[in-house]
Amino acid sequence: MIHSLFLVNSSGDIFLEKHWKSVVSRSVCDYFFEAQERASEPENVPPVIPTPHHYLISVLRHRIYFVAVIQSEVPPLFVIEFLHRVVDTFQDYFGVCTEAAIKDNVVVVYELLEEMLDNGFPLATESNILKELIKPPTILRTVVNTITGSTNVGEQLPTGQLSVVPWRRTGVKYTNNEAYFDVVEEIDAIIDKSGSTITAEIQGVIDACVKLTGMPDLTLSFMNPRLLDDVSFHPCVRFKRWEAERILSFIPPDGNFRLLSYHVSSQNLVAIPVYVKHNITFREGSSQGRFELTLGPKQTMGKGVEAVLVSSQLPRGVLNTNLNPTQGTYTFDPVTKLLSWDVGKINPQKLPSLKGSMSLQAGASKPDENPTINIQFKIQQSALSGLKVNRLDMYGEKYKPFKGIKYMTKAGKFQVRT
Amino acid sequence: MTDSKYFTTTKKGEIFELKAELNSDKKEKKKEAVKKVIASMTVGKDVSALFPDVVNCMQTDNLELKKLVYLYLMNYAKSQPDMAIMAVNTFVKDCEDPNPLIRALAVRTMGCIRVDKITEYLCEPLRKCLKDEDPYVRKTAAVCVAKLHDINAQLVEDQGFLDTLKDLISDSNPMVVANAVAALSEIAESHPNSNLLDLNPQSINKLLTALNECTEWGQIFILDCLANYTPRDDRESQSICERVTPRLSHANSAVVLSAVKVLMKFMEMLPKDLDYYGTLLKKLAPPLVTLLSAEPELQYVALRNINLIVQKRPEILKHEMKVFFVKYNDPIYVKLEKLDIMIRLASQANIAQVLAELKEYATEVDVDFVRKAVRAIGRCAIKVEQSAERCVSTLLDLIQTKVNYVVQEAIVVIKDIFRKYPNKYESVIATLCENLDSLDEPEARAAMIWIVGEYAERIDNADELLESFLEGFHDESTQVQLQLLTAIVKLFLKKPTETQELVQQVLSLATQDSDNPDLRDRGYIYWRLLSTDPVAAKEVVLAEKPLISEETDLIEPTLLEELICHIGTLASVYHKPPSAFVEGSRGVMHKRLPLGGDIGGSPAMGAGFGAAPAVMPASLNAPVGGGLGDLFDLGGGVGMPMGAYIPPKTVWLPAMKAKGLEISGTFARRAGVIQMELVLTNKAMSVMTDFAIQFNRNSFGLAPAGPLQVLTPLGPNQTIEVSLPLSTVGPVMKMDPLNNLQVAVKNNIDVFYFSCQYPISMLFVEDGKMERQVFLATWKDIPNDNESQFQIQDCHLNSDAASNKLQGSNIFTIAKRTVEGQDMLYMAIKLSNGIWVLAELKMQAGNPNYTVSLGTRRDGEQHY
């Protein structure tokens, strides 16, 4: 199982270590540093690195490498999933997961890691349970603790861990009972030069924020459950009921959680909400290149496309750019060659465009590679796949909760080749 | 007010101040001090000097303070074992606390203190906690057994904790079950042959029930454990699959992949025409695709596993090609894996799409990725014959880009395409020749030279081209030199009149001016061939070459089967059997996929495959029988009547499967030593060095007694004979068939695996003579079911000759009787592992068929 954990920052310093079995010398990380040096980009460090006596499995999140050390055969996904859980927990507790935040809360971090793994076996990884065991630090609590001398470690047995609903803490009480669900879809797509779609798929999630008193039992039904043929559920969802009736029935965890994630595959037809007209050319022997880019809405179901951000990694040979946006602002970093254009909202009457020239190194041959354009956008109040919630009901409790459902579409990895 | 204040130091000694604070009367101050100590500890500062002071804080009602002290203890107890004893009493007391949280915490912490002295005190509290009324305590105690086992395995066995742990598998609480399984699995890893996780239909049922209710991590442990079970029949297999399938919809990718492993394995047993089989296949695709939308690290592991799944069952993902298309900002390790799977999925139906993508990738920035993309186009051409033409034209387009590394890569793959489809695409040679000057990598140069030599008759200026390479002959790498030598000889054989001078020149360069023995040898061979018999030279040098196939990229089937059983593990990420690399797993058993649904009917197979030790003699028969037949087969007994039988050499590892290394060999017993006689032939273009050999665990514990003695590098087309002495003291594992031996041979290129069967006769030891009385007694002792009979046909030896002959193979005649014209020979054989095999040989004069009865007592069965 998991032996040790090292946290490494972007400059290659180990700033925290935790061992669940015997102590593994931090020199084991030298193998990781070697790999880090070889990698051209920070994200290119291979996730599994063998060393003579150990394996190092790492994830990179928030510019921190979480490096787990294992000694025997352990499923790597198990380790990676666990590391993600560590990151999520830190974020949950400290608001951000940064080196500074971890250092500021080092004792809580240590207590958390101790609760999350026992001898390398996962122990408590549900945020509901952890929060019962170790109270998250808040300014108010710190003040109260100093005055009263109480501590941020819970005195109770984590009751939830033993019940049939281990994800929900007991004795929940709210004065305002509310349950909000966000249906968020991300579209991943590759569009080729000519504008036709090579692949497009939708990754959707339903995130929930449920603050309900007692032990509510919820059901959620859809207008078109047929769309959901590839789903991953939170453990609270009763799978049999879904199989039989296509209804989500569950006792929710308290607070924020991801109810389900789904995938609408490339075999279904996926609507592409925006189009890009582009003309990026370099001529042989000239030190100038042309750059033209126009964006427009395509299939948006009548909703506006907003928060549009275009970015592109221009070829190394480009020294600088001289471009004019019709709206928004653009920047070009001559060192990283990253062009980014913050467009804002697309007005269908007056399409945004970015035109101008690029200056190349004098005398250099024309760049071989064609830049890929990355687009981010948001569409409020609509889920691209057309998924719609039919109704949400609550059983088991007497009060009437506030209910709400929001839809949103975002660009995931939306790439246009030129 | 954050924890960073704990890091501030004062000018006075930090330790000194902490000490004072720890001994303060105020609770609050104490706690703050412990926090400071912990903070220093986390960043690697040595605060072990404070041990007694911190331990003094342990007896407190304050839960947080207690926890903090426990944290400290776990870290430093090892360096202060004597001090740690001081803490024992508090632990023991805490294990009796009315609060289950404290009981659990105490037993958990105690297990983490890796000090021998403490473990003795741990036993009693642990025993109580394993039977605690509170499941939270029981589940914590289950893990504690694994901890204790890690520190002192003997103690755990002596105290009977393993049995208690096994009982916990039937616990009413799913979390306790999951932790018990996890603990047992971890212990089993260091106990190769123990039946710790003895699975039967009842326990499987318990596990499947717990699977639905335990946490995600518990599900992983249970699924991994289920994967080790072999169902009795297809119906059981189906019912397990049905209960595991819902796990494919779990949000935790590790659960999903472990479920995929179980399904992939148990599917083997389902009849293919079953409706359920098809349903299951369909259900496997979506979760695999979903894994690819996760974070890149998860994607990487998923892709490595999908690579295996696609090789085993291409039908699952055949319609999902598009999800493997590369996004430009994928990390490089994801890109390369996706590319590999794209090629595996390439078929006539989707090849157009794939090629368009590959061409796109070939214009990306990352050089490694571009190279691999170009190679991929070549592999597509070799895999999908209908696409070859399109691939070649795509490659030509890429060559036109004149990007140096693209051109070189393209030429290397075009060479392979020529080898797969000879006489089809030679029209492109002219284009290739235009790029001769830009080639600076040895592999590309060698490929180009090969093409020129191979098609010399179609290239008008072949001699000029080759001559241009010859100028800097000594600066070239060996690969290029060898290729150039061969190419010029080919050219000479094709156009002898104009190239006499050239061939002279290259031969003298290779033989006289070179220090490289491979090059010299090849030079001399050509020289002699050409000078003695040009016709023979033509036959040798211009011989028809075997076609290359796509198979070279595939994982060898037995390895693939084993890896499928290890989906989701490190082995699956590295595509190597678990025994090959993981240090802690000395005990990993080789796993095999279960056999297809039709096995049930054949009792003979049933007996042979059974794992129970009692069937050992039954499965011995086949190899022994075959072996005995062989012993007589030597027939007329001419040459060497006294020598032991040596089977003829057979090819164990064809060159196709091992990147050009061919291994053939046999086994022999010489002067009491078992020898593995190997013939290694290098059929590749490059020199092979650094040979090493290893055996997998096998039935008779065969292991190399020394390293493989290949001292000189093995040049192309060279052959070397080596004899490897073997010992029989290696680790033992029953193989099937019994005399199967799995061998791994490594060289500078790769590691190759093959399996071969050794004649059982080579295990017959020299001191196999038995006293007559003993023989008689033993013979009577042999239970009936350990006896078997068969006939050896067509053997023309009289009893004395036969007995002499067999003695040469260490089969000793103990007694001889003649009954009614039949000669009865009673013989004894002793195997290297101490098992006696007794035989009765009936021969009738004039009848060439002998009847052999074999029997063995259960001697030495403890080895199994």
Chai-1 contact restraints between the chains, C-beta under 6 A:
chainA,res_idxA,chainB,res_idxB,connection_type,confidence,min_distance_angstrom,max_distance_angstrom,comment,restraint_id
A,L16,B,T42,contact,1.0,0.0,6.0,A-B,restraint_1
A,S22,B,R114,contact,1.0,0.0,6.0,A-B,restraint_2
A,E43,B,P331,contact,1.0,0.0,6.0,A-B,restraint_3
A,N44,B,P331,contact,1.0,0.0,6.0,A-B,restraint_4
A,N44,B,I332,contact,1.0,0.0,6.0,A-B,restraint_5
A,P46,B,Y333,contact,1.0,0.0,6.0,A-B,restraint_6
A,P47,B,E297,contact,1.0,0.0,6.0,A-B,restraint_7
A,P47,B,Y300,contact,1.0,0.0,6.0,A-B,restraint_8
A,V48,B,V573,contact,1.0,0.0,6.0,A-B,restraint_9
A,H53,B,E583,contact,1.0,0.0,6.0,A-B,restraint_10
A,V59,B,E297,contact,1.0,0.0,6.0,A-B,restraint_11
A,Q71,B,G584,contact,1.0,0.0,6.0,A-B,restraint_12
A,S72,B,E189,contact,1.0,0.0,6.0,A-B,restraint_13
A,S72,B,G584,contact,1.0,0.0,6.0,A-B,restraint_14
A,S72,B,S585,contact,1.0,0.0,6.0,A-B,restraint_15
A,E73,B,T569,contact,1.0,0.0,6.0,A-B,restraint_16
A,E73,B,L570,contact,1.0,0.0,6.0,A-B,restraint_17
A,E73,B,P578,contact,1.0,0.0,6.0,A-B,restraint_18
A,E73,B,V582,contact,1.0,0.0,6.0,A-B,restraint_19
A,E73,B,S585,contact,1.0,0.0,6.0,A-B,restraint_20
A,P75,B,A254,contact,1.0,0.0,6.0,A-B,restraint_21
A,P75,B,G568,contact,1.0,0.0,6.0,A-B,restraint_22
A,P75,B,T569,contact,1.0,0.0,6.0,A-B,restraint_23
A,P76,B,V301,contact,1.0,0.0,6.0,A-B,restraint_24
A,P76,B,V573,contact,1.0,0.0,6.0,A-B,restraint_25
A,L77,B,S253,contact,1.0,0.0,6.0,A-B,restraint_26
A,L77,B,A254,contact,1.0,0.0,6.0,A-B,restraint_27
A,L77,B,L257,contact,1.0,0.0,6.0,A-B,restraint_28
A,L77,B,V301,contact,1.0,0.0,6.0,A-B,restraint_29
A,F78,B,I220,contact,1.0,0.0,6.0,A-B,restraint_30
A,F78,B,A254,contact,1.0,0.0,6.0,A-B,restraint_31
A,I80,B,E297,contact,1.0,0.0,6.0,A-B,restraint_32
A,I80,B,L298,contact,1.0,0.0,6.0,A-B,restraint_33
A,E81,B,N252,contact,1.0,0.0,6.0,A-B,restraint_34
A,E81,B,A254,contact,1.0,0.0,6.0,A-B,restraint_35
A,K103,B,S4,contact,1.0,0.0,6.0,A-B,restraint_36
A,D104,B,T2,contact,1.0,0.0,6.0,A-B,restraint_37
A,D104,B,D3,contact,1.0,0.0,6.0,A-B,restraint_38
A,D104,B,S4,contact,1.0,0.0,6.0,A-B,restraint_39
A,N105,B,D3,contact,1.0,0.0,6.0,A-B,restraint_40
A,V106,B,D3,contact,1.0,0.0,6.0,A-B,restraint_41
A,V106,B,A39,contact,1.0,0.0,6.0,A-B,restraint_42
A,V106,B,T42,contact,1.0,0.0,6.0,A-B,restraint_43
A,V107,B,D3,contact,1.0,0.0,6.0,A-B,restraint_44
A,V107,B,K35,contact,1.0,0.0,6.0,A-B,restraint_45
A,V107,B,I38,contact,1.0,0.0,6.0,A-B,restraint_46
A,Y110,B,I38,contact,1.0,0.0,6.0,A-B,restraint_47
A,Y110,B,T42,contact,1.0,0.0,6.0,A-B,restraint_48
A,D118,B,R108,contact,1.0,0.0,6.0,A-B,restraint_49
A,D118,B,V143,contact,1.0,0.0,6.0,A-B,restraint_50
A,N119,B,V143,contact,1.0,0.0,6.0,A-B,restraint_51
A,N119,B,K147,contact,1.0,0.0,6.0,A-B,restraint_52
A,F121,B,V143,contact,1.0,0.0,6.0,A-B,restraint_53
A,F121,B,A182,contact,1.0,0.0,6.0,A-B,restraint_54
A,P122,B,W217,contact,1.0,0.0,6.0,A-B,restraint_55
A,T142,B,M1,contact,1.0,0.0,6.0,A-B,restraint_56
A,G149,B,E28,contact,1.0,0.0,6.0,A-B,restraint_57
A,T151,B,E64,contact,1.0,0.0,6.0,A-B,restraint_58
A,V153,B,L63,contact,1.0,0.0,6.0,A-B,restraint_59
A,V153,B,E64,contact,1.0,0.0,6.0,A-B,restraint_60
A,E155,B,L63,contact,1.0,0.0,6.0,A-B,restraint_61
A,L157,B,P100,contact,1.0,0.0,6.0,A-B,restraint_62
A,L157,B,L101,contact,1.0,0.0,6.0,A-B,restraint_63
A,L162,B,P135,contact,1.0,0.0,6.0,A-B,restraint_64
A,L162,B,Y136,contact,1.0,0.0,6.0,A-B,restraint_65
A,T199,B,K322,contact,1.0,0.0,6.0,A-B,restraint_66
A,T199,B,F325,contact,1.0,0.0,6.0,A-B,restraint_67
A,Q203,B,S293,contact,1.0,0.0,6.0,A-B,restraint_68
A,D230,B,P286,contact,1.0,0.0,6.0,A-B,restraint_69
A,D230,B,T290,contact,1.0,0.0,6.0,A-B,restraint_70
A,V231,B,S249,contact,1.0,0.0,6.0,A-B,restraint_71
A,S232,B,S249,contact,1.0,0.0,6.0,A-B,restraint_72
A,S232,B,A251,contact,1.0,0.0,6.0,A-B,restraint_73
A,F233,B,S249,contact,1.0,0.0,6.0,A-B,restraint_74
A,F239,B,P246,contact,1.0,0.0,6.0,A-B,restraint_75
A,H263,B,T290,contact,1.0,0.0,6.0,A-B,restraint_76
A,S266,B,K322,contact,1.0,0.0,6.0,A-B,restraint_77
A,D368,B,V403,contact,1.0,0.0,6.0,A-B,restraint_78
A,E369,B,T363,contact,1.0,0.0,6.0,A-B,restraint_79
A,E369,B,V365,contact,1.0,0.0,6.0,A-B,restraint_80
A,T372,B,Y328,contact,1.0,0.0,6.0,A-B,restraint_81
A,K413,B,K327,contact,1.0,0.0,6.0,A-B,restraint_82
A,Q415,B,K327,contact,1.0,0.0,6.0,A-B,restraint_83
